[in-house]
Every structure is written in structure tokens, then in C-alpha cells.
Amino acid sequence: MGSALIARLLRAALSRAVAAGASGAIIGALDAGAKAAIAGAGINEVAAASRDGFLIGAAAGAVLGGAGGAISEALAARLRSEMALLPTLLVDDPEEFARRYNALVESLTPEQRAAWDAEMQGRRFVDKKFYDTAKQQFEAGTSSVAPEHRFGQEAFEDWQQAAAMLDEHARSGQPLTAEELQLAHEAAMDWKLSANPGEIRTEDVLAGGQVGFDKMWSALSPEQWNVLRRNPVIQLLEEGMADGALTLRQQADGFKTAIIAYPPQQFVQDHLDEFFAWYVAALNSMDPTALAATAQRRLVSIHPFLDGNGRVSRLVMDDALQRGGLPPALLTDPNLDFMVTKKAWIAEVRAGVVEAYETTVRHADIFNAALERLDGQTVAATWAMILGLTSDPDALIDWLYPGAASGKSATR
């Protein structure tokens, strides 16, 4: 088979591959082979170029956000299907979900683990919308601030110490106590002395608002109003006093204003005692993701500290998850916690656990790992069947790998 004929075959195949939306690996192989044939390379050089192109195309593929190219669209579809079932698996069989997750973590190379850990830590600390923007700016060179330092390097490093403490505590299997919580808060808020790190608050606190005098009032949708009304430890004060500050759209949608007040300081310790008694008992009776979401929601509602309650309550959430072998949740919007229904918040936490799994997949690069387990002959046959190049896959195998098909060399 001459170079000109090979070039025409590969160029035709390349056009069909692009039109069919084939994977980066396939397109890379066909493109590299065609260019080599056009340049007059012999069959062996074309085959070598195709193999190199397959690997390069795989590495440059955009499957699952850049995790690496798929072996084929068939394999990619199967893997995407498995990923789509993760939310159901998490609910139906959290132990199997945990087993798969931990197997992925164990498969990470030292280089992959370092990059994975940096992203996981950063995303646990920084809200997704801020993290993604900071990451884009940092990678584009328009900002010198690493995404995990979006809220301050010192604050992140202090949080890391607290996270390491509670993560290790979760792995130990020892019950979480109020003392452990206070130590975690002391570590996480060491950068901000006005937060009285590690000390249970001795004064009343209000949630930040958006409207009215000193922006003390919150603009609440009817759903948020009902959710907060049902919260056993939160109070709504000065209801309706700032309704005049609502936008016309908010007024039309039935919004109301109120000041959100956390429990009076004299009741905080009692609420904490009740919380930890419940938490220890629930560890052995509740689904791990429901437990994690409920624990975080209850603790942040109590608001036991002057500041840093969201960060520390989410560490408790991750404590519950990691006790079940699950990954920490990478939340999209951590501020929803007690502002949505319990059911909706559990769904948010579960979505965060799935995102953590998917983040691990990207770093483990399972697509290229699968590529390494396949031999070139199988790959060639896959090209043939997917692209419809031939009804005889052996012919394509024999062309790319002389002498492989049927155990004999082909005539060129």
C-alpha cells in the first residue's frame, strides 16, 4: 500500500472522525498518521506516528474536564455512564462508593497525589465560584494569588491545621467532642484574634443581612422564611421592618425582611451538649451523607463561636463523611446550609461528595490508565469498528501492525 493511498484513507477517516465527534485519541492518531503519509513516510513510520498521535490525542482530550482522552467513544460512554450513576450509588450503597473512592486515591502517583491534595484542600476552603475564578486568573498569569489563598494565605494555612486535626481524628475512630471542636476552631481562627479562637461565645450574635439600616435585615423568599421559621434554635426579629428596602421584583415574589438571630449566648452550651450527644448516637444509625449534612446544619445554626462557624461546622461535616470512608464534600454554595430545606441541603452535600470523587478521577487520569492496559491491536480494531473504515478489523490490524492479524504478514 503506497503512501498516497494511505494518506487518502487516513484523511477520509479523519473527516469522518471529526464529524462523528470521536475522542481526542482517535483524532490524534488519524491526524498524525495522515501527516506522516502525506510527507511520504513508509508504512512503519506512519504506524509509529499514528501510535504517537493516539497517545498525544489522549493526553490532550477534554473528557471529564481534561482528565485525558478516552480509548474510544464506546469506552468513554461506558465510563461516563458509570460516573452518571455515582449519585445513586452514594445513596444506595455508600460503602461501595467509599471503596471505589479509596481505590482511586490509592492509585494516585506521588505527583498526582500532590496536585489532587492541593485542589481538594483549596476547594474545601474556598467557595467554588471564588476558587474557579481565582484559578483561571492564576493560571492565566493575571493574578499572583493561588486559588487556595483567595481568602488569605494565613487564613488558609490556619484552616489547614484545623482540617488536619479533625481529618486525623475521623480516621482514629474516636468520638468527636466539644473539646475537639474548640481546638479546631482555635487552630482555624488563629489569624483573627477578634474571633476569640477556641472560645464559646459569651455574647449574642446576628447573621449578616443585605438591606435596611446597617444592612442588618435579610431579604427572605417565602421558602427561606418558612425554613427559618421551622429552625428550632434560630429566631427572626424585627419582621417586616425593612420591607421598604426590597426591590419591586422581591416584593412581587413575596419576599419579607427580618433580622436572623442565633441562640442567645446563655443557651449555647446546652445546645452544644445536646448536639454532641445526638451526633455520637447518630454515627451508627444514620446514612453518612444525611448525617454529615444534618450535623453541619445543626452546628452552624447554634453558631457557638463569634466567627468562623461556617468553616468549623463544615469540618465537622467532613468528619462524618470521612468516618464512613467517603471524601470531604466540595460544596458549590456552602451558604445555603440552614437557608434551604433539610432535604435540599442533604442533596447539596451529596452533590459535593460526588464532585470530590470526580475531582479524584481527573487527577487519577483513569482514561490514560486504561489506555496503558490495552494493546495496540485492540485499539486498532476499535478504530475500525467505530469509524466504519472496514468490515474486516483484522485487515486494519494487519495494516497497522504487520504480521499481527491471523498470525501472518500481509502483502502490501
C-alpha positions as CSV (number, residue, x, y, z in Angstrom):
1,M,0.0,0.0,0.0
2,G,1.6,3.3,-1.1
3,S,1.9,6.5,1.0
4,A,-0.6,8.4,-1.2
5,L,-3.3,5.7,-0.8
6,I,-2.6,5.6,3.0
7,A,-2.9,9.4,3.2
8,R,-6.2,9.4,1.4
9,L,-7.6,6.7,3.6
10,L,-6.5,8.4,6.8
11,R,-7.7,11.8,5.7
12,A,-11.1,10.4,4.9
13,A,-11.2,8.6,8.2
14,L,-10.1,11.8,10.0
15,S,-13.0,13.8,8.4
16,R,-15.5,11.1,9.5
17,A,-14.0,11.0,13.0
18,V,-14.3,14.8,13.5
19,A,-17.9,14.8,12.1
20,A,-18.8,11.9,14.4
21,G,-17.3,13.6,17.5
22,A,-14.7,10.9,18.1
23,S,-12.3,11.1,21.0
24,G,-9.1,13.1,21.1
25,A,-7.1,9.9,21.0
26,I,-8.7,8.7,17.7
27,I,-8.4,12.1,16.0
28,G,-4.8,12.5,17.2
29,A,-3.9,9.1,15.7
30,L,-5.5,9.6,12.4
31,D,-4.2,13.2,12.1
32,A,-0.6,12.2,12.9
33,G,-0.7,9.2,10.5
34,A,-2.2,11.2,7.7
35,K,0.5,13.9,8.0
36,A,3.3,11.3,8.0
37,A,1.8,9.6,4.9
38,I,1.5,13.0,3.1
39,A,5.1,13.6,3.9
40,G,6.0,10.3,2.1
41,A,6.7,8.2,5.2
42,G,6.7,4.4,4.8
43,I,4.1,2.2,6.4
44,N,6.1,1.6,9.6
45,E,6.7,5.3,10.1
46,V,3.0,6.0,9.5
47,A,2.1,3.3,12.0
48,A,4.5,4.8,14.6
49,A,3.2,8.3,14.0
50,S,-0.4,7.0,14.5
51,R,0.5,5.4,17.8
52,D,2.3,8.5,19.0
53,G,-0.7,10.6,17.9
54,F,-3.1,8.4,19.8
55,L,-1.2,9.0,23.0
56,I,-0.9,12.7,22.4
57,G,-4.5,13.0,21.5
58,A,-5.5,11.1,24.6
59,A,-3.4,13.3,26.8
60,A,-5.0,16.4,25.2
61,G,-8.6,15.1,25.3
62,A,-11.2,17.0,27.2
63,V,-13.1,14.1,28.6
64,L,-14.4,14.9,32.1
65,G,-12.8,18.3,32.1
66,G,-9.4,17.4,30.8
67,A,-8.8,14.1,32.6
68,G,-7.3,12.6,29.4
69,G,-8.7,11.2,26.2
70,A,-10.8,8.1,26.1
71,I,-9.7,4.9,24.5
72,S,-12.7,5.1,22.2
73,E,-16.1,6.7,22.3
74,A,-17.5,3.3,23.4
75,L,-15.3,3.2,26.4
76,A,-15.8,6.9,27.1
77,A,-19.6,6.3,27.0
78,R,-19.3,3.4,29.4
79,L,-17.2,5.4,31.8
80,R,-19.5,8.5,31.6
81,S,-22.4,6.2,32.3
82,E,-20.7,4.9,35.4
83,M,-20.0,8.4,36.6
84,A,-23.6,9.4,36.0
85,L,-24.7,6.6,38.4
86,L,-22.4,7.9,41.2
87,P,-25.2,9.9,43.0
88,T,-27.4,6.8,43.1
89,L,-24.6,4.6,44.2
90,L,-23.8,7.1,47.0
91,V,-27.3,6.8,48.4
92,D,-27.9,3.1,47.7
93,D,-24.5,1.7,48.7
94,P,-22.3,4.3,50.4
95,E,-19.8,1.5,51.4
96,E,-19.3,0.6,47.7
97,F,-18.9,4.3,46.8
98,A,-16.3,4.6,49.5
99,R,-14.5,1.5,48.3
100,R,-14.2,2.9,44.8
101,Y,-13.2,6.3,46.0
102,N,-10.4,4.9,48.2
103,A,-9.2,2.7,45.4
104,L,-8.9,5.8,43.2
105,V,-6.9,7.6,45.9
106,E,-4.6,4.6,46.3
107,S,-4.0,4.6,42.5
108,L,-2.6,8.2,42.5
109,T,1.1,8.6,41.8
110,P,3.1,10.9,44.1
111,E,2.8,13.7,41.5
112,Q,-0.9,13.2,41.0
113,R,-1.5,13.0,44.8
114,A,0.3,16.3,45.4
115,A,-1.9,18.1,42.7
116,W,-5.0,16.3,43.9
117,D,-4.4,17.2,47.5
118,A,-3.8,20.9,46.7
119,E,-7.1,21.1,44.7
120,M,-9.1,19.2,47.4
121,Q,-7.8,21.4,50.2
122,G,-8.3,24.6,48.2
123,R,-11.9,23.7,47.2
124,R,-12.8,22.7,50.8
125,F,-11.7,26.1,52.0
126,V,-12.7,28.4,49.1
127,D,-16.3,28.6,47.7
128,K,-16.5,27.2,44.2
129,K,-17.3,30.4,42.4
130,F,-14.4,32.2,44.0
131,Y,-12.0,29.3,43.6
132,D,-12.7,28.8,39.9
133,T,-12.3,32.5,39.1
134,A,-9.1,32.7,41.2
135,K,-7.7,29.5,39.5
136,Q,-8.4,30.9,36.0
137,Q,-6.7,34.2,36.8
138,F,-3.7,32.5,38.4
139,E,-3.2,30.1,35.5
140,A,-3.6,32.9,33.0
141,G,-0.9,34.9,34.8
142,T,-3.3,37.8,35.6
143,S,-3.1,37.2,39.3
144,S,-0.2,36.0,41.6
145,V,-2.7,34.7,44.2
146,A,-3.1,31.0,44.3
147,P,-6.7,29.9,44.3
148,E,-6.5,28.3,47.7
149,H,-5.3,31.7,49.1
150,R,-8.3,33.5,47.7
151,F,-9.4,34.4,51.3
152,G,-5.8,34.9,52.5
153,Q,-2.8,32.7,52.8
154,E,-2.6,32.9,56.6
155,A,-6.3,32.1,56.9
156,F,-5.9,29.1,54.6
157,E,-2.8,27.8,56.5
158,D,-4.6,28.1,59.8
159,W,-7.6,26.3,58.4
160,Q,-5.3,23.5,57.1
161,Q,-4.1,22.9,60.6
162,A,-7.7,22.6,61.8
163,A,-8.6,20.3,58.9
164,A,-5.6,18.1,59.6
165,M,-6.6,17.7,63.2
166,L,-10.2,16.7,62.5
167,D,-9.3,14.6,59.5
168,E,-6.9,12.6,61.6
169,H,-9.5,12.4,64.4
170,A,-12.0,10.9,62.0
171,R,-9.5,8.3,60.9
172,S,-8.9,7.4,64.5
173,G,-12.5,6.4,65.1
174,Q,-12.6,8.3,68.3
175,P,-15.9,10.2,69.0
176,L,-15.9,13.9,68.3
177,T,-16.2,16.1,71.4
178,A,-16.8,19.7,72.2
179,E,-13.2,20.0,73.3
180,E,-12.1,18.8,69.8
181,L,-14.4,21.3,68.2
182,Q,-12.9,24.1,70.3
183,L,-9.3,23.1,69.4
184,A,-10.2,23.0,65.7
185,H,-11.7,26.5,66.0
186,E,-8.7,27.7,67.8
187,A,-6.4,26.5,65.0
188,A,-8.6,27.7,62.2
189,M,-9.2,31.2,63.5
190,D,-5.7,31.8,65.0
191,W,-5.2,34.5,62.3
192,K,-8.2,36.5,63.6
193,L,-7.9,37.2,67.3
194,S,-11.2,39.2,67.4
195,A,-13.0,35.9,66.8
196,N,-11.8,34.7,70.2
197,P,-10.3,31.5,68.8
198,G,-11.4,28.4,70.6
199,E,-13.8,30.1,73.0
200,I,-17.5,29.5,73.1
201,R,-19.2,32.9,72.6
202,T,-20.4,34.9,75.6
203,E,-22.4,37.4,73.7
204,D,-25.4,37.3,71.3
205,V,-24.8,37.4,67.6
206,L,-26.9,38.2,64.5
207,A,-26.5,36.9,60.9
208,G,-25.3,39.4,58.4
209,G,-28.0,40.9,56.2
210,Q,-28.3,42.8,52.9
211,V,-30.9,45.6,53.4
212,G,-32.1,48.2,55.9
213,F,-30.1,50.2,58.5
214,D,-26.5,48.9,58.7
215,K,-27.7,46.1,56.4
216,M,-29.0,44.2,59.4
217,W,-32.1,42.8,57.7
218,S,-32.1,39.8,55.4
219,A,-34.4,39.7,52.3
220,L,-36.1,36.3,52.6
221,S,-38.0,34.4,50.0
222,P,-41.2,32.7,51.1
223,E,-39.4,29.3,51.1
224,Q,-36.5,30.7,53.2
225,W,-39.0,32.3,55.6
226,N,-40.7,29.0,56.2
227,V,-37.4,27.2,56.6
228,L,-36.1,29.6,59.2
229,R,-39.4,29.6,61.0
230,R,-39.1,25.9,61.5
231,N,-35.5,26.0,62.7
232,P,-35.7,25.3,66.4
233,V,-32.8,27.5,67.5
234,I,-32.9,30.5,65.1
235,Q,-35.2,33.5,65.7
236,L,-36.5,36.1,63.2
237,L,-36.6,39.5,64.7
238,E,-38.0,42.9,63.6
239,E,-40.1,41.1,60.9
240,G,-41.1,43.3,58.0
241,M,-39.4,46.5,59.4
242,A,-37.2,46.9,56.3
243,D,-39.7,45.7,53.6
244,G,-39.5,49.1,52.1
245,A,-35.9,48.4,51.0
246,L,-37.0,45.4,48.9
247,T,-36.8,45.6,45.2
248,L,-40.0,45.6,43.2
249,R,-39.2,42.1,42.0
250,Q,-38.7,40.9,45.5
251,Q,-42.0,42.5,46.6
252,A,-43.8,40.8,43.7
253,D,-42.2,37.5,44.6
254,G,-43.4,37.7,48.2
255,F,-40.1,38.4,49.9
256,K,-40.1,39.6,53.6
257,T,-37.4,41.1,55.7
258,A,-36.2,40.0,59.2
259,I,-33.1,40.0,61.3
260,I,-31.8,36.5,61.7
261,A,-30.7,35.9,65.3
262,Y,-28.7,32.9,66.5
263,P,-29.4,31.4,70.0
264,P,-28.8,33.7,73.0
265,Q,-25.4,33.1,74.5
266,Q,-26.7,31.7,77.7
267,F,-28.2,28.7,75.8
268,V,-25.2,27.9,73.6
269,Q,-23.6,25.4,75.9
270,D,-26.8,23.5,76.4
271,H,-27.3,23.3,72.6
272,L,-23.8,22.1,72.2
273,D,-24.2,19.3,74.8
274,E,-27.4,18.2,73.0
275,F,-25.7,18.3,69.6
276,F,-22.7,16.1,70.6
277,A,-25.0,13.6,72.4
278,W,-27.0,13.4,69.2
279,Y,-24.0,13.2,66.9
280,V,-22.3,10.3,68.7
281,A,-25.6,8.3,68.7
282,A,-26.4,9.1,65.1
283,L,-23.0,7.9,63.8
284,N,-24.2,4.3,64.0
285,S,-27.8,4.9,62.8
286,M,-27.9,7.5,60.0
287,D,-26.8,7.4,56.4
288,P,-23.3,9.1,56.4
289,T,-24.2,11.9,53.9
290,A,-27.5,12.6,55.7
291,L,-25.6,12.7,59.0
292,A,-22.9,15.0,57.6
293,A,-25.4,17.4,56.2
294,T,-27.6,17.4,59.3
295,A,-24.7,17.8,61.7
296,Q,-23.3,20.8,59.8
297,R,-26.7,22.4,59.6
298,R,-27.4,22.0,63.3
299,L,-24.0,23.2,64.4
300,V,-23.9,26.3,62.2
301,S,-27.4,27.2,63.4
302,I,-26.2,27.1,67.0
303,H,-23.3,29.4,66.0
304,P,-21.2,28.6,69.1
305,F,-18.4,31.0,68.2
306,L,-18.2,34.7,67.4
307,D,-16.8,34.0,63.9
308,G,-15.6,31.1,61.8
309,N,-18.7,28.9,62.4
310,G,-19.2,28.0,58.8
311,R,-15.6,26.8,58.4
312,V,-15.6,24.7,61.5
313,S,-19.1,23.3,61.0
314,R,-18.0,22.1,57.5
315,L,-15.0,20.4,59.1
316,V,-17.5,18.5,61.3
317,M,-19.5,17.7,58.2
318,D,-16.3,16.2,56.6
319,D,-15.6,14.4,59.9
320,A,-18.9,12.5,59.5
321,L,-18.2,11.7,55.8
322,Q,-14.6,10.5,56.4
323,R,-15.7,8.2,59.2
324,G,-17.6,6.4,56.5
325,G,-14.7,6.3,54.2
326,L,-16.2,9.0,52.0
327,P,-14.4,12.1,50.6
328,P,-14.9,15.5,52.0
329,A,-17.7,17.4,50.3
330,L,-16.7,20.1,47.7
331,L,-19.8,22.3,48.0
332,T,-21.0,24.6,45.3
333,D,-22.6,27.1,47.7
334,P,-21.8,26.5,51.4
335,N,-24.0,29.4,52.5
336,L,-27.2,27.5,51.7
337,D,-27.0,25.3,54.8
338,F,-29.8,26.5,57.0
339,M,-31.4,28.7,54.3
340,V,-32.8,25.7,52.4
341,T,-34.8,22.7,53.5
342,K,-33.1,19.8,55.2
343,K,-33.8,17.6,52.2
344,A,-32.3,20.2,49.8
345,W,-29.2,20.6,51.9
346,I,-28.6,16.9,52.1
347,A,-28.8,16.8,48.3
348,E,-26.2,19.7,48.1
349,V,-23.8,17.8,50.4
350,R,-24.3,14.6,48.3
351,A,-23.5,16.6,45.2
352,G,-20.3,17.8,46.9
353,V,-19.2,14.3,47.7
354,V,-19.8,13.3,44.1
355,E,-17.8,16.3,42.9
356,A,-14.9,15.2,45.2
357,Y,-15.0,11.8,43.6
358,E,-15.0,13.3,40.1
359,T,-12.1,15.6,41.1
360,T,-10.1,12.5,42.2
361,V,-11.0,10.8,38.8
362,R,-9.5,13.8,37.0
363,H,-6.2,13.5,38.9
364,A,-6.1,9.7,38.7
365,D,-6.5,10.0,34.9
366,I,-8.3,6.7,34.6
367,F,-8.7,7.1,30.9
368,N,-5.0,7.1,30.2
369,A,-4.5,4.4,32.8
370,A,-7.0,2.3,30.8
371,L,-5.0,3.1,27.6
372,E,-1.9,1.6,29.1
373,R,-3.8,-1.6,29.8
374,L,-4.8,-2.0,26.2
375,D,-2.6,-3.3,23.4
376,G,-2.3,-1.5,20.1
377,Q,-4.1,-4.3,18.2
378,T,-7.2,-3.9,20.3
379,V,-7.1,-0.2,19.8
380,A,-6.8,-0.5,16.1
381,A,-9.8,-2.8,15.9
382,T,-11.8,-0.3,18.0
383,W,-10.9,2.5,15.5
384,A,-12.2,0.3,12.6
385,M,-15.5,-0.5,14.2
386,I,-16.2,3.0,15.5
387,L,-15.3,4.8,12.3
388,G,-16.7,2.2,9.9
389,L,-13.5,2.1,8.0
390,T,-13.8,-1.5,7.3
391,S,-16.0,-4.5,7.9
392,D,-12.8,-6.5,8.5
393,P,-11.0,-5.3,11.6
394,D,-8.2,-7.8,11.0
395,A,-7.2,-6.0,7.9
396,L,-6.7,-2.7,9.7
397,I,-4.8,-4.5,12.5
398,D,-2.6,-6.1,9.9
399,W,-2.1,-2.8,8.2
400,L,-1.1,-1.0,11.4
401,Y,0.8,-4.0,12.9
402,P,2.3,-6.0,10.1
403,G,2.1,-9.8,10.8
404,A,-0.3,-9.5,13.7
405,A,-3.6,-10.5,12.1
406,S,-4.1,-14.2,11.8
407,G,-0.5,-14.7,12.8
408,K,0.9,-13.9,9.3
409,S,2.3,-11.0,7.4
410,A,0.1,-9.2,4.9
411,T,1.0,-8.3,1.3
412,R,1.4,-4.6,0.7
